Amino acid sequence: MAKLTKDEFISALKEMSILEVKELVDAMKEEFGVDPSAVAVAAAPAAGAVEAGPSKVNVVLKDAGQNKIAVIKVVRDITGLGLKEAKDIADNGGAVKEGVDAEEAEKLKAQFEEAGATVELQ
């Protein structure tokens, strides 16, 4: 098997869906016994220090996408809202969670994107 360069590996990652990347991370955990996302999270503060972004952000749902039921489930899990309230957010968009840490907001955004939604961090 030919060895991939770093650039080739990154290029291949860019072409993967979020689900495929999650499966890759799970396979790496199983194969090597290491959680690659923990390494990425550990490296994130150094990158964040250079950018100096906001420490608190709002997670805003822009579009629920094709799989609205999955998005409603994510809204309910995150907010604890009832079915009707979560459906209203999925239908109309709007703030899902306000004043959360940037790291937590990225995790929430990933959950929504995995469900097929479009989310913005403000």
N, C-alpha and C positions, 0 to 999 in steps of 0.2 A: 504494500500500500504506500502510495506517495505521501510524503509529509506536506501538510498544508502550511503555507506561510501565515503570519498574523493577518496580513491584508486579505488573503484569500478567505480565511476563516471569518473575518468581519464582513466581507462581502457576502458570504453564504448566509450569515446571520441576518443581514438586512433583507434577504429575500424570504425569510421564514415568517410564518404567522405567529401570533402570540402563543397560540396553543402549541405549535411546534417548538418554540423556544422553551416553554414550560416543560414539555416532554424531554427536551435536551438537558435541562437543568436537573430534572428528576433522574435521568440516566446517569449524569455525572455524579450525583449524590450516591447512587447505588454502586457505581463502578469504583469511585475513588474514595468514598466515605467522607467527602468534603462538600459543604454547601457553597456553591459558587456565588450565590446571591449574598451570602454573608461577607465574602471578600469584596463584592461590589459596594455593599453598604458601608464597609469599613473604609473604602477608598473615597466614598462620596463626601465626607466632611472636608477632606483636603480640596476637592474640586469646588465645593460650595464656598469655601473660604475665599477663593479667588473671585467667584462671581458675586458674592455677598447679596444673594437674593432675599426676598422677604422671609421671615421666620414663621409667620402665620399666613395661611392662604385659605381661600374658599374653594370648595369643590362644586362646580356648576355643571349640571347635565345640560348639554346642548341638543342632543338627539338620541333617542332610544334605539334607533336602528331597526333592523328586521326582526330581531328576537326580543320583543318588548316584555314577554313574560320573564325571561332571564334577568332583564334589567330591573323589573319590578321586585324580583327576589333579592337582588343586590341592594336596592334602595331600602327594602324592609330590614335586611340583615344589618346594614350600616346605621340606619336611623332608629329602628325599633317602631316605625310608624305602622299603622294598620294598612290593610290592603287598598282601601279607597284612596287614602292619602298618598301612598306609594305610587298607585296608578296615575293619580293626578300629576305627580312630578314626572313620571315617565312620559305621559302624554304631552305635557306643556313645557317640560324642562324647568330649570331653575336651580337654586342653591340646594345642594343635598346636605352639605356639612360646612359650617363656617368656622373660621379661626382655628384650623388644625395645623399641626406642624407640617412642614414641607415634605418630610420623609413619609409621614402617614398619608398625606395627600397623594403622593406618588403611588403608594400601595392601593389606595382607593381607586385612583385613576386606572391602574392596571386591572383591577377587578371589573370595572365598568367596560373597559376595552375588550376584555376577554368575553364579556357577555354581548359585545357588539355595539356598545353605545359610544357616543362621542362626548368627551368630557373636557372641560377647560378648567385650569387652575388660575385663580385670580388673586 
